[in-house]
Every structure is written in C-alpha cells, then in structure tokens.
Amino acid sequence: MLKAICDFFKSLFIEYNIPLWLYNLIYITIIALIIIGFVLLTVLFLTWLERKLSARFQSRLGPMRVAWPRNLHGWAQPIADAMKLLIKEDIISKSADRWVFTLAPLVVFVPAYLVYLAIPFAKGWIVKDLNIGILYIIAISSLGVIGIIMAGWGSNNKYSLLSALRSAAQMVSYEVPLILSVIVVVMLTGSLSMVKIVEAQKNLWFVFSFPVGPLAFLIYLTSATAEVNRIPFDLPEAEQELVAGFHIEYSGMKFAFFFLAEYANLFAVSAICATLFLGGWQGPILPPLVWFLLKSYLIVLILMWLRWTLPRVRVDQLMNLAWKVLLPLALINIALTGIVMMV
C-alpha cells in the first residue's frame, strides 16, 4: 500500500514535469521523520516499561502519579523526563575538547537510528530491502563505538576515558561471536537479505532448527546484551568504579542522545533477533506487523529480565566469556552447520 502511494505521487511529479530530485528529497524527509518518530515513541515506552518491570522484580510500585488519572500507572513519566532533559542546562567543561565532546553523542545516536532502515517490520514494510541487509546492519552498528571513544577522550576526564576504552574493548570483543552467530543464519538461508531470511523461515523458525539454531540464538542473545552495555555486561557504566562511565561530563540534550541510543539499540538488537531467529513477521491469524512487534518485545522483556536478575560480572570474566567460551562455540557451530548442510 505504501509503495502504491509513493508510485502515485511519483507519477504526478513526472506528469507535471516537476524535478524528480524534489520528489526524492520529500520522500527521504518523510521516511526520516517516520523513523525518528517511531524511535522516540519506542524509547519513551521502553523507559516506562523497564521502570515498571524493575519495580515488580523489587516489590515496589514504580511510576504511579505522573499522569492523569492516577490509576494509569504513571504513563507520563517518560514525557516528564524528556521535558527535563530539554530544559536542563548544557554544560561543557573548560578542559574538554569542545568539538569532539559535542559531536560524540551524535556519532553514537546516528548509527542506532540508521540500523532501522534495513529492518523489515512486515512484508513490504521496509525502507530498503538491501541484498546485503544484514551486512549493512552489522557495519553501521559497529560505528557507535567510535562515538563512545570520542566521548571519553573529548571529556578530558580519566574516568570517562577509562570507561570509553573499556567499552570499546567490550564491544569489539563481543562483535566477533555475534557476527559468527549471524553467519549460521546466512548459511542456512543462502542470502544476506533480511527479507529473504524471514521468507526462509516460513515453515520453521531458525531458533528451532536443531542442532545449530538454538546455539546460534543463545550466542547472539548473549553477545547482543554485551553490545548494548546492559547488565550483566554494563562494565562501561560500573558506578562503583567509574562514577557514571563515558558520559559522566554530559548533561541536558547531549546526555539524552546517549540515553536515546541505548534504548534504540535495545529495540534494534531485539528486532534483528526476531528477524534472524524467530521468523520475523511470520505467524498465523494476527497481522504480520503485530507478530513482528510481539516477537521483538519478547526479546526486549528477556533482556530486561536479565538486567534486573543477574549481578555485574568482572572485567576478566567478561573477556573470558567472549574469547574462551562464545568464540569457540560459534566456530564449532559454523562447522556443524556446514556438516549438516552437506549431509
């Protein structure tokens, strides 16, 4: 339907001899606004959801009164938080590298936003079906670590710099098993296209493709948790060691960009997981978009559950898990996938 509307307006531009570059500019602007709106609404909802879930785990109420009527469980709390960040004073330390310090939040947020361009929400609900879709997602999401290093260096603060370097080591380490787990899906599908990966799971989701699917799913989920710096792998923000991590010197909207990127990445890795292992939009009775959102939020709930259940690991445990456990398992799983396909 969306494609039909776009084709209709494009034909009008051609009929009345309006330059097509103007149509392309309008089209790109509308798509960008739609994605930004979706990301912002998703982040607002996820912050409220996590507060309510953590409250349940800790036997308390969580947000209750920031709304009208009061029996709607504080639905306006994320809006109040957003307003607070918008009007809060933006402070830059005198010793900070102003340009690096200012650009770092954008470098972190933009890749988290661009990932959504290649995620298929339903059949035909994708901005661009790239034939290298999963490769594009991995490449774009890897750029966020540059922004984190910029934030640590630009702050000119030893705690920020230590946190940024620790985060870079963590993200680079866990990208390796994460990519190797995705290779299993690519081998089973024979394509890098996200749409074709979903279509290949019409009869059987890859998470149930024994023996290689469940192991690849667990490796991906563990690595993705580390990639988005969430407990038990939130070492870059270990308060008892690094105060608040690489964003300790940030306030106002600059801090908000880091906050937005964290929750945008949380939903993105969950949506990618639903696409790669849970059949994407595939499912009976309900509309495809509903199935996709249900699966994505199921992964989100699992990651939130882990955050409020497990303790933080040590740095040596973090690295040992990546290089001594997940990496060998991922390589063995790839070899096993090749054997299964040959047989």
MOMOWO-V17801 format. One record per residue. N is the residue number from 1. RES is the residue in one small letter. PSI is psi in whole degrees, -180 to 180 (999 if undefined). Layout:
{{N/RES/PSI} {N/RES/PSI}}
This chain:
{{1/m/-46} {2/l/-41} {3/k/-39} {4/a/-40} {5/i/-44} {6/c/-43} {7/d/-36} {8/f/-49} {9/f/-33} {10/k/-40} {11/s/-35} {12/l/-42} {13/f/-41} {14/i/-42} {15/e/-40} {16/y/15} {17/n/37} {18/i/134} {19/p/134} {20/l/-23} {21/w/-29} {22/l/-41} {23/y/-45} {24/n/-39} {25/l/-45} {26/i/-42} {27/y/-48} {28/i/-40} {29/t/-45} {30/i/-45} {31/i/-43} {32/a/-42} {33/l/-38} {34/i/-45} {35/i/-43} {36/i/-43} {37/g/-44} {38/f/-44} {39/v/-45} {40/l/-44} {41/l/-39} {42/t/-44} {43/v/-43} {44/l/-45} {45/f/-42} {46/l/-37} {47/t/-39} {48/w/-44} {49/l/-43} {50/e/-37} {51/r/-41} {52/k/-40} {53/l/-44} {54/s/-36} {55/a/-41} {56/r/-43} {57/f/-30} {58/q/14} {59/s/51} {60/r/-180} {61/l/-36} {62/g/-165} {63/p/128} {64/m/-32} {65/r/-11} {66/v/69} {67/a/168} {68/w/131} {69/p/166} {70/r/-20} {71/n/9} {72/l/19} {73/h/42} {74/g/42} {75/w/-22} {76/a/2} {77/q/-46} {78/p/-35} {79/i/-41} {80/a/-40} {81/d/-42} {82/a/-43} {83/m/-39} {84/k/-44} {85/l/-33} {86/l/-37} {87/i/-3} {88/k/145} {89/e/137} {90/d/113} {91/i/133} {92/i/124} {93/s/146} {94/k/-32} {95/s/-6} {96/a/153} {97/d/104} {98/r/-47} {99/w/-46} {100/v/-43} {101/f/-39} {102/t/-38} {103/l/-24} {104/a/-48} {105/p/-36} {106/l/-40} {107/v/-29} {108/v/-41} {109/f/-42} {110/v/-47} {111/p/-38} {112/a/-30} {113/y/-42} {114/l/-23} {115/v/-34} {116/y/-15} {117/l/-28} {118/a/11} {119/i/122} {120/p/112} {121/f/-27} {122/a/177} {123/k/117} {124/g/-9} {125/w/68} {126/i/138} {127/v/-47} {128/k/117} {129/d/89} {130/l/143} {131/n/-8} {132/i/40} {133/g/-49} {134/i/-32} {135/l/-40} {136/y/-44} {137/i/-45} {138/i/-43} {139/a/-45} {140/i/-44} {141/s/-23} {142/s/-17} {143/l/-20} {144/g/-31} {145/v/-29} {146/i/-42} {147/g/-36} {148/i/-42} {149/i/-40} {150/m/-40} {151/a/-43} {152/g/-42} {153/w/-44} {154/g/-25} {155/s/-22} {156/n/45} {157/n/130} {158/k/-34} {159/y/-41} {160/s/-44} {161/l/-44} {162/l/-43} {163/s/-42} {164/a/-43} {165/l/-38} {166/r/-41} {167/s/-42} {168/a/-44} {169/a/-41} {170/q/-48} {171/m/-41} {172/v/-40} {173/s/-45} {174/y/-12} {175/e/-30} {176/v/-57} {177/p/-31} {178/l/-47} {179/i/-39} {180/l/-33} {181/s/-34} {182/v/-33} {183/i/-34} {184/v/-44} {185/v/-42} {186/v/-40} {187/m/-41} {188/l/-31} {189/t/-40} {190/g/21} {191/s/153} {192/l/-4} {193/s/130} {194/m/-37} {195/v/-44} {196/k/-32} {197/i/-41} {198/v/-46} {199/e/-29} {200/a/-15} {201/q/22} {202/k/-38} {203/n/-26} {204/l/121} {205/w/145} {206/f/-24} {207/v/-22} {208/f/10} {209/s/84} {210/f/146} {211/p/-7} {212/v/-32} {213/g/-52} {214/p/-39} {215/l/-43} {216/a/-39} {217/f/-46} {218/l/-39} {219/i/-43} {220/y/-46} {221/l/-41} {222/t/-46} {223/s/-39} {224/a/-36} {225/t/-41} {226/a/-35} {227/e/-35} {228/v/12} {229/n/47} {230/r/152} {231/i/136} {232/p/14} {233/f/34} {234/d/44} {235/l/-35} {236/p/-19} {237/e/31} {238/a/103} {239/e/-38} {240/q/-12} {241/e/-39} {242/l/21} {243/v/-84} {244/a/8} {245/g/-158} {246/f/-17} {247/h/23} {248/i/-32} {249/e/-1} {250/y/149} {251/s/170} {252/g/-139} {253/m/-27} {254/k/-43} {255/f/-36} {256/a/-35} {257/f/-40} {258/f/-40} {259/f/-45} {260/l/-43} {261/a/-39} {262/e/-48} {263/y/-29} {264/a/-41} {265/n/-37} {266/l/-48} {267/f/-35} {268/a/-48} {269/v/-31} {270/s/-41} {271/a/-40} {272/i/-41} {273/c/-44} {274/a/-36} {275/t/-44} {276/l/-36} {277/f/-22} {278/l/18} {279/g/8} {280/g/-123} {281/w/0} {282/q/136} {283/g/155} {284/p/159} {285/i/-64} {286/l/155} {287/p/150} {288/p/-42} {289/l/-38} {290/v/-43} {291/w/-44} {292/f/-46} {293/l/-38} {294/l/-45} {295/k/-41} {296/s/-44} {297/y/-23} {298/l/-44} {299/i/-40} {300/v/-45} {301/l/-38} {302/i/-44} {303/l/-38} {304/m/-39} {305/w/-45} {306/l/-40} {307/r/-41} {308/w/16} {309/t/-41} {310/l/151} {311/p/165} {312/r/137} {313/v/167} {314/r/166} {315/v/-43} {316/d/-37} {317/q/-38} {318/l/-50} {319/m/-38} {320/n/-40} {321/l/-41} {322/a/-52} {323/w/-28} {324/k/-15} {325/v/-61} {326/l/-42} {327/l/-50} {328/p/-41} {329/l/-41} {330/a/-41} {331/l/-42} {332/i/-39} {333/n/-38} {334/i/-45} {335/a/-40} {336/l/-37} {337/t/-43} {338/g/-42} {339/i/-45} {340/v/-43} {341/m/-36} {342/m/-41} {343/v/999}}
